[in-house]
Amino acid sequence: MKRFIKYLVVVVFFFLALTSSASAETLKVGLYPYVPRVEQFKDVLEAKWAALNTGIDLDIITNTAIWDGGYDTNPDGLDVFVFDALFLNEYRDQKLLEPLTSNDINPTGLGDFVPYALNGVTNSDDTYAGIPMFGCTNVLFYKEDTGLGAADTFDEVGDILKTCQFTGRVPGELPHDGMMLDISGKTTNASFYLATQYAIDGQYPFPTPEKIDSKVTERLRTLMEMSSYTNSTHYDLDYQNGKWFGQGYGNSFVGFTEAMWGVAKGNGDKLPTDFDFKPLPLWNAGEITDPVFYADVIGVNAKGENIAHAKKLAALLGSKDVVVASSTGATQPDGVPQYLLLTLNSAYDELATTYPVYEKMKTIANNPGIKMFTLSHELYAWLTDNDQQKEKEIRNSIRAGFSCGCDQATETPLTTTNASTVCTPLCETQGGWNGQWTSASPYVPAEAKGVCGCNACVIP
């Protein structure tokens, strides 16, 4: 009897140990963090995964110091990760991506994906490198009364917007002159460069350049001059350009579709009725008129220890139910959706019943001529070797020769009486004072009391 009891105790402890081990197993998933509300994706994924009763916990990463989509971090230790397709070929070459079947990426059928997204992740053996989740492209948002809706080329956009319309971070409210733009980072500059190069020469996959092409950098400098140096070289944190546009500043801005979240936040949590949007034409007549689109892709780490459950988690994260529940504003206090460009037509259709703008987004994403923005191993190395030297050269080449003026901040409160006295010497080394000044918000940086308009900029 004692031996039986001892045996029973051992069996119970062994069973408890197995149960504890199973319940302690955890899958780590890195979400793409640069969205309006990444926590909404986290909350939805946690709830949907818990409902499956897998017995496996999730460790969902939203901290950009651990995972940032692949820009400055790597997916080591992550079972599932959402990454910028810029790095798709690099990860594939490193054999980091577990090949997926059609059933792995969408059990309901591949026909639900927008064409460019599915084509972009297809491997040569007809498996898939990952599950497309989001798309994005450079979008031109504009007031309808500008006439930009009829501008089909880069030069036509420039003829309407003109250059050198404002000198500070924020364009004026009236007469709504000036376009806002974020072309601040090295990677952003390189992405604009390659997209413009493709528009000019039509080569895809993108070739590795022998040198930096001045035709491309001159066009992008003109794009900067449709904005201001200060605005275009300032990181657009928290969709601030969209918020200012929603408040009535400027007549246009460039951003991704999710910047409409910022527009709505600046306009009482709703989109204005007098604006529209379309892919930014980086091309001119006779050039390639189909834009390249970026994508954020769900990858399953081939080095993970539980590939089967990681595939299940990846499929759930990319499913219509999770994408819709994570995008909608219906569960949010402000009612504003995230306005992310999606890759599933069924998700567009469901969201469009509440937010009609998703129907236009669906049309844009289904352009059959779109190519996915990816880099070959050689091009990636060309851009990033030697501490991202070529990316820096591209950025510097675009900025060199910028011909418009810049604001110069002062700690002296400006008035009609003292503006000339303060601004004339302040702008002496920047081409002189142009006669403009202000002490009003939001034109003045938080640390200053006023700004003077100078005829030239200091280009680092």
Protein Blocks (a to p, Z undefined) as FASTA:
>chain_A
ZZmmmmmmmmmmmmmmmmmmmmmpccdddddfbbfblmlmmmmmmmmmmmnonopacddd
fbfklogohmmpcfehiabdcddfklmmmmmmnopaccddfklmomnbpklpcfklmmmm
pcfkopafbdcfbdcdddddddfklommmmmbfklmmmmnoghkbfbfbdcfbeoiacdd
ddfbmmlmmmmmmmmmmmmnopacddddfbdcfklmmmmmmmmmmmcfklmmpccehhlm
mmmmmnogajbdcddfklmmmmmmmnoopacfkbccddddfbdehiafbdcddddddddd
fkbmblmlmmmmmmmmmpmklmmmmmpmklpmnlpafkiacfbfklmmmmmmmmmmlmmm
mmmmmomkbccddddfklmmmmmgghillmmmmmmmmmgopabdcddddfbdcdfklmmm
mmmmmmmmnopaehiacfbdfkbcfkbcbdcddfbdcdZZ
